[in-house]
Amino acid sequence: MNPKWQSTVKEYIEALFIALLLALFIRTFIVQAFKIPSGSMLQTLQIGDHLLVNKFTYGVKIPFTAKVIIELGDPEYKDIIVFKYPGDPSKDYIKRVIGVPGDTVEIKNKKVFVNGNLLVEPYTQFIDNGHVSTLRDNMPPRHIPEGEYFVMGDNRDGSNDSRFWGNVPRDNILGKAWIIYWSWGGPDSVRWNRIGKILH
């Protein structure tokens, strides 16, 4: 019979192993933590917001691949999504879905039209009203192919998004932004009023 200390160590190792497996399962299939590093989604998301991303919303993928084995739904208009940046898949981006497959998206003087209809977007922020950029503020009609999504940041004058680098492939999408679980505004500055905020 093993001495008591050996039995205790064995129990701790088993518990740690199970905890690691559970954490890996949750991160792979259910939720993943994400930190907001830039101001592209202001004012909806602040720099320093920490949020959970629901990876279960759009389906179950084979771990470490983009292959969906169980489809549960597709991104919809105005969903805030986290995805692998098409220009560098090692980077995760967060933006809002503006166009889905089959749509035609057009921008006229900062206003977004989808299939000819003006979008009502109370969540947007404009900080550069005195200057008009050709592509940023006026984009010719762009058709969204099957399996791709057009995304934009809520901070329209300060967002690097589909206007500049194109659409997001469905396989690049990691999940839907769900809830802010922590918000850090700097030294000794916790934004308590943002904690627990459901994102939409």
C-alpha positions in Angstrom: 0.0 0.0 0.0 1.3 3.4 -0.9 2.2 5.9 1.8 -0.4 8.5 2.4 1.7 11.3 0.8 2.0 9.3 -2.4 -1.7 8.8 -2.5 -2.4 12.5 -1.9 0.0 13.5 -4.7 -1.6 11.0 -7.1 -5.1 12.5 -6.3 -3.8 16.0 -7.0 -2.3 15.0 -10.3 -5.5 13.2 -11.4 -7.6 16.3 -10.4 -5.2 18.6 -12.2 -5.3 16.4 -15.3 -9.1 16.3 -15.3 -9.3 20.1 -14.8 -6.9 20.7 -17.8 -9.0 18.4 -20.0 -12.2 20.2 -18.9 -10.6 23.6 -19.6 -9.4 22.5 -23.0 -12.9 21.1 -23.8 -14.6 24.3 -22.8 -12.1 26.5 -24.7 -12.3 24.4 -27.8 -16.1 23.8 -28.0 -17.9 26.3 -25.8 -16.4 29.6 -24.7 -13.1 31.4 -25.2 -11.8 34.6 -23.5 -10.8 37.5 -25.6 -9.3 40.9 -24.8 -10.1 44.1 -26.7 -6.7 45.6 -27.8 -7.9 48.5 -30.0 -10.6 51.1 -30.4 -12.1 49.8 -33.7 -15.3 48.8 -31.9 -15.8 52.0 -29.8 -18.1 52.8 -28.1 -19.7 49.3 -28.0 -16.4 47.8 -26.8 -13.7 49.7 -24.9 -10.0 49.0 -25.0 -9.4 46.8 -22.0 -12.7 45.0 -22.1 -12.4 41.3 -21.5 -15.2 39.2 -22.9 -16.3 35.7 -23.5 -16.9 34.4 -27.0 -19.5 31.7 -27.5 -18.0 29.2 -29.9 -21.0 26.9 -29.7 -23.4 29.4 -31.5 -22.3 28.7 -35.0 -21.5 25.0 -34.7 -18.9 22.5 -33.4 -15.5 22.3 -35.1 -12.9 19.5 -35.0 -10.3 20.8 -32.5 -7.4 22.8 -34.1 -9.1 22.8 -37.5 -11.8 25.0 -39.3 -13.9 21.9 -40.1 -17.4 22.2 -38.8 -18.8 18.8 -37.8 -22.1 20.0 -36.3 -23.7 23.1 -37.8 -25.9 25.0 -35.4 -26.5 28.3 -37.3 -24.8 31.0 -39.3 -23.7 34.5 -38.4 -26.6 37.0 -38.7 -26.9 40.7 -39.3 -25.3 42.8 -36.6 -23.7 39.9 -34.7 -20.4 40.8 -33.1 -18.0 38.1 -34.1 -14.4 37.1 -33.4 -12.5 35.6 -36.3 -9.1 34.8 -37.6 -7.9 37.8 -39.7 -7.7 36.6 -43.3 -4.5 38.5 -43.9 -2.8 36.8 -41.0 -4.7 33.8 -39.4 -2.4 34.1 -36.3 -4.3 37.2 -35.3 -7.9 37.3 -33.9 -10.1 40.3 -34.9 -13.5 41.4 -33.6 -16.1 43.2 -35.8 -19.8 43.4 -36.5 -21.5 41.4 -39.3 -22.9 43.9 -41.9 -23.3 41.7 -45.0 -24.1 38.0 -45.2 -23.8 35.7 -48.3 -25.8 36.9 -51.2 -26.0 40.5 -50.0 -24.8 43.6 -51.9 -23.2 46.2 -49.6 -22.7 49.8 -50.5 -21.5 52.9 -48.6 -22.6 56.4 -49.5 -21.3 59.3 -47.4 -20.7 57.0 -44.4 -24.2 55.5 -44.6 -24.4 51.7 -45.2 -26.9 50.2 -47.6 -27.5 46.5 -47.8 -29.5 45.3 -50.9 -30.5 48.9 -51.4 -31.8 49.5 -47.9 -30.3 51.9 -45.5 -29.1 50.2 -42.3 -30.2 51.8 -39.0 -27.1 51.6 -36.9 -27.3 53.3 -33.5 -24.2 51.6 -32.3 -21.8 53.4 -34.7 -19.3 56.2 -33.9 -17.9 58.8 -36.3 -14.9 60.8 -35.2 -13.7 62.3 -38.5 -16.8 64.1 -39.9 -14.7 66.8 -41.6 -12.8 64.6 -44.0 -14.2 62.2 -46.6 -12.2 59.1 -47.6 -13.0 57.5 -50.9 -13.1 53.9 -49.8 -13.8 54.4 -46.1 -16.9 56.6 -46.6 -18.0 55.8 -50.2 -17.7 52.2 -51.3 -19.2 51.0 -54.6 -21.7 48.1 -54.4 -19.9 44.9 -53.4 -21.6 41.5 -53.7 -20.9 39.0 -50.9 -20.2 35.5 -52.2 -21.4 32.3 -50.6 -19.5 31.3 -47.5 -18.2 34.9 -46.8 -19.2 37.8 -44.6 -18.7 41.5 -44.8 -17.7 43.0 -41.4 -17.1 46.5 -40.0 -16.0 48.0 -36.7 -18.5 50.2 -34.9 -15.9 53.0 -34.8 -16.3 53.6 -38.5 -13.6 56.2 -39.0 -11.0 54.1 -37.0 -11.6 50.5 -38.1 -9.5 48.3 -40.4 -12.2 46.0 -41.8 -13.8 44.5 -44.9 -13.9 47.8 -46.7 -10.1 47.6 -47.0 -9.1 43.9 -46.9 -12.2 42.0 -48.1 -14.6 39.5 -46.6 -14.3 37.0 -43.8 -14.5 33.3 -44.9 -17.0 31.3 -42.8 -14.2 28.9 -41.7 -12.3 31.8 -40.1 -15.1 32.7 -37.7 -14.4 31.5 -34.1 -17.6 32.5 -32.4 -20.0 35.2 -31.3 -19.1 37.8 -28.6 -21.3 37.1 -25.6 -20.6 38.9 -22.4 -18.0 41.3 -20.8 -16.6 39.6 -17.7 -14.0 42.2 -16.8 -13.1 45.7 -17.9 -9.8 47.4 -17.1 -9.4 51.0 -17.9 -5.8 51.4 -16.6 -4.0 51.5 -13.2 -6.6 51.2 -10.4 -9.4 51.7 -12.9 -11.9 48.9 -13.1 -15.0 49.7 -15.1 -17.5 48.0 -12.7 -20.5 49.2 -14.7 -19.4 47.2 -17.8 -18.9 43.9 -16.0 -21.7 41.5 -16.9 -22.8 43.4 -19.9 -24.4 41.2 -22.6 -23.2 42.1 -26.1 -25.6 42.6 -29.0 
